[in-house]
Amino acid sequence: MKQRTLRKNYTFEGKGLHTGTYAHIEICPAEPGTGIVFVRTDLGVEIPALAENVTNTARCTLISKGEASISTIEHLMSAFTGLGIDNAIVKVEGIEIPILDGSAKAFVAAFSEDGLQEQDAERRYIELSSPIEIKYDNTGSWVRIEPADHLSFDVTVDFGSRVLGVQSAHWDETVDYAKEIGICRTFCFFHEVQYLASQGLVKGGDVENAIVVVEHPVDDDTLDAMARLFDQPRLKVTPEGYLSNLVLNFPDECGRHKLLDLMGDIRLAGGFLRAHVSAYKPGHSINTKAAAAVLKTIR
C-alpha cells in the first residue's frame, strides 16, 4: 500500500477540554516518510508524535519537547489511524487540541470530504517478531500486541458500573471508522466531575462535549449546581443513567470511545502496525506504555 496524506490544509479551533484555553490548529499535508509531527507555532518547536515524547497521561495524552507541550492529541491521532493517513503536520497555537464535540467526528468529516492524497512511496509497516504485553496488576488492565497480517483492535472495558456494564468494541480495515468509531464521544462519571474540576481539569468541559454517566441517585440541588458549573439550563437524569444533555450514538458508545483512544495512543509507536491489538480496561497510561514498548523493540 502507498503512503497517504491530506489533499489540503484544514483548520479547527475551540477550547481545550482540560485547560479550557482557546486553541487554533492547522493540519497540513506532509512529505512521504514524515509521519505525524506536531508543531507549537508560538514557540517554534516540533514534537514528533512518538511515545518517547509522552510526558503526561492524566485523563489525556500529552507530548512534550523541552518546555513545549501539546495535550489531548489522542482523538486526532485516532482519526489519522482510522482513515489511514501516514503523514501530516499539525500546527498548534496553544497548549491543547480543541475538544470539539468530544470525538474525532469533525476531523474525520473534513478529511473524508476531500479524500486523501496517495503518495509515491510504499507504506512502511511496523512488524513484530513476538508479542508484547503490558499489565497493571493494581487495576487488572492489560494491552497485548501480537504479530498479524493486518491491523486490528479489540477492547473490553469494565468500570464496575451498573449503567455501562461490560462493553466491548472492535475495529479492523473492514469496519467504517467514520460511522462506527470516530463519532463516539468522550465520557466521565458524574461523581468524578467535581473532583476533576478541583484538580484544575475539565475547565473546557461542558454537556455538549462529553457523555456524563450517573451511577448513583442525584438530588435536584446537585443537578442545579452541575448546570451552573457548565452554564447550562436545568439538567435531568435519563432512565438509562445518563445526563440529559445528549442522545447516545450507540448503546456501547463509551466502550467504542475507549477503542478510539486506544487507536490514537498506539499510533505513537510511529506508524501502522501489522498486529492485532487487544486490551482490557485500557487507558492513556497503559496504552502509551504499550506504544513505547513497540517503539523500543523496532529500534
C-alpha positions as CSV (number, residue, x, y, z in Angstrom):
1,M,0.0,0.0,0.0
2,K,1.1,3.5,-0.8
3,Q,1.5,6.2,1.9
4,R,-1.2,8.8,2.1
5,T,-1.5,12.4,3.3
6,L,-4.2,15.1,3.2
7,R,-5.2,16.9,0.0
8,K,-5.1,20.4,1.6
9,N,-4.8,22.3,4.8
10,Y,-7.6,22.2,7.4
11,T,-8.2,24.5,10.3
12,F,-10.0,23.8,13.6
13,E,-10.5,26.0,16.7
14,G,-12.1,25.9,20.0
15,K,-11.5,25.3,23.7
16,G,-9.4,22.5,25.2
17,L,-11.2,20.1,27.4
18,H,-8.8,20.2,30.3
19,T,-7.2,23.6,30.2
20,G,-10.3,25.5,28.9
21,T,-7.9,27.6,26.8
22,Y,-8.6,28.6,23.2
23,A,-6.6,26.8,20.6
24,H,-6.3,27.1,16.8
25,I,-4.8,24.3,14.8
26,E,-3.9,23.8,11.2
27,I,-3.5,20.3,9.8
28,C,-1.3,20.2,6.7
29,P,-0.2,17.6,4.1
30,A,3.4,16.3,4.6
31,E,6.0,14.6,2.5
32,P,6.3,10.8,2.5
33,G,8.2,9.4,5.5
34,T,7.3,12.5,7.7
35,G,4.9,10.6,9.9
36,I,2.8,12.8,12.2
37,V,4.5,15.8,13.6
38,F,3.0,18.5,15.9
39,V,4.4,22.0,15.9
40,R,3.9,24.6,18.6
41,T,3.9,27.5,16.2
42,D,4.0,30.1,19.0
43,L,7.2,28.5,20.3
44,G,8.7,27.2,17.0
45,V,9.1,23.7,18.4
46,E,8.4,20.5,16.6
47,I,7.2,17.5,18.6
48,P,7.1,14.2,16.6
49,A,4.0,12.0,17.6
50,L,6.1,9.3,19.3
51,A,5.6,7.5,22.6
52,E,9.0,8.6,23.7
53,N,7.7,12.2,23.8
54,V,4.7,11.4,26.1
55,T,5.1,13.2,29.4
56,N,1.7,13.0,31.0
57,T,-1.3,10.7,30.7
58,A,-3.7,12.2,33.3
59,R,-7.1,12.0,31.5
60,C,-5.5,12.6,28.1
61,T,-2.2,12.1,26.2
62,L,0.3,14.9,26.3
63,I,3.5,15.1,24.4
64,S,6.4,17.5,25.1
65,K,9.8,18.6,23.9
66,G,11.7,20.9,26.3
67,E,9.3,23.5,27.6
68,A,6.8,23.0,24.8
69,S,3.8,20.7,25.3
70,I,0.6,19.8,23.4
71,S,-2.1,17.8,25.2
72,T,-5.2,15.8,24.2
73,I,-3.8,14.6,20.9
74,E,-5.5,11.2,21.1
75,H,-8.7,11.9,19.1
76,L,-6.8,13.5,16.2
77,M,-4.2,10.6,16.2
78,S,-7.1,8.2,16.2
79,A,-8.6,9.9,13.1
80,F,-5.2,9.6,11.3
81,T,-5.1,5.9,12.1
82,G,-8.7,5.1,11.3
83,L,-8.6,6.8,7.9
84,G,-5.2,5.5,7.0
85,I,-3.3,8.8,7.0
86,D,0.5,8.3,7.1
87,N,1.9,11.8,7.0
88,A,0.6,15.1,8.4
89,I,1.9,18.2,10.1
90,V,-0.3,19.7,12.9
91,K,0.4,23.3,13.6
92,V,-0.9,24.3,17.1
93,E,-1.4,27.8,18.5
94,G,-2.0,26.9,22.1
95,I,-1.3,24.0,24.5
96,E,-4.2,21.7,23.8
97,I,-6.0,20.3,20.8
98,P,-9.6,21.6,20.7
99,I,-12.1,19.1,22.2
100,L,-14.8,20.0,19.7
101,D,-17.7,17.5,20.3
102,G,-15.5,15.1,22.3
103,S,-14.9,12.7,19.5
104,A,-12.9,12.6,16.2
105,K,-16.1,13.4,14.2
106,A,-15.1,16.9,12.9
107,F,-11.6,15.7,11.8
108,V,-13.0,12.7,10.0
109,A,-15.7,14.6,8.2
110,A,-13.3,17.3,6.9
111,F,-10.7,14.8,5.7
112,S,-13.2,12.4,4.2
113,E,-15.0,15.1,2.2
114,D,-11.9,15.7,0.0
115,G,-10.4,12.3,0.1
116,L,-6.8,11.5,0.7
117,Q,-3.7,12.0,-1.5
118,E,-1.9,8.9,-2.4
119,Q,1.9,9.4,-2.4
120,D,4.7,7.9,-4.4
121,A,6.1,5.8,-1.6
122,E,5.2,2.5,-0.1
123,R,3.9,2.4,3.5
124,R,6.5,1.0,5.9
125,Y,4.6,-1.2,8.3
126,I,5.8,-1.9,11.8
127,E,6.2,-5.7,12.2
128,L,6.9,-7.5,15.4
129,S,8.8,-10.8,15.8
130,S,7.0,-11.7,19.0
131,P,4.0,-10.5,21.1
132,I,4.3,-7.5,23.5
133,E,2.2,-7.3,26.6
134,I,1.9,-4.6,29.3
135,K,0.0,-5.3,32.5
136,Y,-1.1,-3.2,35.5
137,D,-1.5,-5.6,38.4
138,N,-3.2,-3.0,40.6
139,T,-6.0,-2.4,38.1
140,G,-6.1,-5.7,36.2
141,S,-5.6,-3.7,33.0
142,W,-3.6,-5.1,30.1
143,V,-2.7,-4.4,26.5
144,R,-1.4,-7.1,24.2
145,I,0.1,-6.6,20.7
146,E,0.6,-9.7,18.6
147,P,2.0,-10.1,15.1
148,A,-0.7,-10.3,12.4
149,D,-1.2,-9.8,8.7
150,H,-3.4,-6.7,9.2
151,L,-4.0,-4.1,11.9
152,S,-7.0,-4.7,14.2
153,F,-8.2,-3.8,17.6
154,D,-10.3,-5.4,20.3
155,V,-11.2,-3.6,23.5
156,T,-13.2,-4.6,26.6
157,V,-14.0,-2.0,29.3
158,D,-15.3,-2.7,32.8
159,F,-15.7,0.1,35.3
160,G,-17.9,-2.0,37.6
161,S,-20.7,0.3,36.5
162,R,-24.4,-0.6,36.7
163,V,-25.0,1.9,33.9
164,L,-22.3,0.9,31.5
165,G,-21.9,-2.8,32.4
166,V,-19.1,-4.5,30.4
167,Q,-18.7,-3.1,26.9
168,S,-16.6,-4.5,24.0
169,A,-15.6,-2.9,20.7
170,H,-13.8,-4.0,17.6
171,W,-12.1,-2.3,14.6
172,D,-10.3,-3.7,11.6
173,E,-9.9,-2.4,8.0
174,T,-13.4,-3.7,7.1
175,V,-15.1,-1.5,9.7
176,D,-16.2,2.0,8.7
177,Y,-14.2,4.1,11.2
178,A,-16.1,7.3,10.4
179,K,-19.5,5.8,11.1
180,E,-18.7,3.2,13.8
181,I,-15.9,4.6,15.9
182,G,-14.9,8.2,15.0
183,I,-18.2,9.7,16.1
184,C,-18.1,8.2,19.7
185,R,-17.6,10.9,22.3
186,T,-15.6,11.0,25.5
187,F,-17.3,10.3,28.8
188,C,-17.0,10.7,32.5
189,F,-18.9,9.7,35.7
190,F,-21.0,12.3,37.4
191,H,-19.2,11.8,40.7
192,E,-15.8,12.5,39.0
193,V,-16.7,15.9,37.6
194,Q,-16.4,18.0,40.8
195,Y,-13.1,16.2,41.7
196,L,-11.7,16.8,38.2
197,A,-12.7,20.5,38.4
198,S,-10.9,20.8,41.8
199,Q,-7.8,19.4,40.2
200,G,-7.8,22.0,37.5
201,L,-9.0,19.6,34.8
202,V,-12.1,19.7,32.5
203,K,-12.0,23.6,32.5
204,G,-13.3,23.3,29.0
205,G,-15.8,20.6,29.7
206,D,-19.5,21.1,29.1
207,V,-22.5,19.0,28.4
208,E,-22.0,19.3,24.7
209,N,-18.7,17.5,24.5
210,A,-18.9,14.6,27.0
211,I,-21.3,11.8,28.0
212,V,-21.9,12.0,31.7
213,V,-22.7,8.7,33.4
214,V,-24.8,9.0,36.5
215,E,-24.1,5.9,38.6
216,H,-25.9,6.9,41.8
217,P,-29.1,8.8,42.6
218,V,-28.7,12.6,42.4
219,D,-30.9,15.2,44.0
220,D,-32.2,18.3,42.3
221,D,-29.9,20.7,44.1
222,T,-26.8,18.8,42.9
223,L,-28.1,18.8,39.3
224,D,-28.7,22.5,39.5
225,A,-25.2,23.0,40.8
226,M,-23.9,21.0,37.9
227,A,-25.9,23.0,35.4
228,R,-24.4,26.2,36.9
229,L,-20.9,24.7,36.6
230,F,-21.5,24.1,32.9
231,D,-23.5,27.3,32.4
232,Q,-26.4,25.2,31.1
233,P,-30.2,25.0,31.6
234,R,-31.7,22.5,34.1
235,L,-30.3,19.0,33.7
236,K,-32.1,15.7,34.3
237,V,-31.0,12.1,34.5
238,T,-32.4,9.8,31.8
239,P,-33.9,6.4,32.8
240,E,-30.8,4.7,31.4
241,G,-28.5,6.6,33.8
242,Y,-27.0,9.5,31.7
243,L,-27.3,13.3,32.0
244,S,-30.0,14.5,29.6
245,N,-27.5,16.6,27.6
246,L,-27.4,14.3,24.6
247,V,-28.5,11.1,22.9
248,L,-26.1,8.2,22.6
249,N,-25.0,7.3,19.1
250,F,-24.7,3.6,20.2
251,P,-25.7,1.8,23.4
252,D,-22.0,1.0,23.8
253,E,-20.7,4.4,22.7
254,C,-18.4,4.7,25.8
255,G,-16.7,1.4,25.0
256,R,-16.3,2.5,21.4
257,H,-14.7,5.7,22.6
258,K,-12.1,3.8,24.6
259,L,-11.3,2.0,21.3
260,L,-11.0,5.4,19.6
261,D,-8.5,6.4,22.3
262,L,-6.5,3.2,22.0
263,M,-6.2,3.6,18.3
264,G,-4.8,7.1,18.7
265,D,-2.4,6.2,21.5
266,I,-1.0,3.1,19.8
267,R,-0.2,5.2,16.7
268,L,2.5,6.7,18.9
269,A,4.5,3.6,18.1
270,G,5.5,5.6,15.0
271,G,3.3,4.2,12.2
272,F,0.9,1.5,11.2
273,L,1.4,-1.9,12.8
274,R,0.8,-5.3,11.2
275,A,-0.6,-6.6,14.5
276,H,-3.7,-7.4,16.5
277,V,-4.0,-5.1,19.5
278,S,-6.3,-6.3,22.3
279,A,-6.9,-4.5,25.6
280,Y,-8.8,-4.9,28.8
281,K,-9.6,-1.8,30.8
282,P,-7.3,0.4,28.7
283,G,-6.3,3.9,29.5
284,H,-3.8,6.5,28.2
285,S,-1.1,5.4,30.6
286,I,-1.0,1.7,29.7
287,N,-1.8,2.5,26.0
288,T,1.2,4.7,25.6
289,K,3.5,2.3,27.5
290,A,2.5,-0.4,25.0
291,A,3.3,2.0,22.1
292,A,6.6,2.8,23.8
293,A,7.4,-0.9,24.1
294,V,6.8,-1.3,20.3
295,L,9.0,1.7,19.5
296,K,11.8,0.3,21.7
297,T,11.5,-3.1,20.0
298,I,11.8,-1.9,16.5
299,R,14.6,0.4,17.3
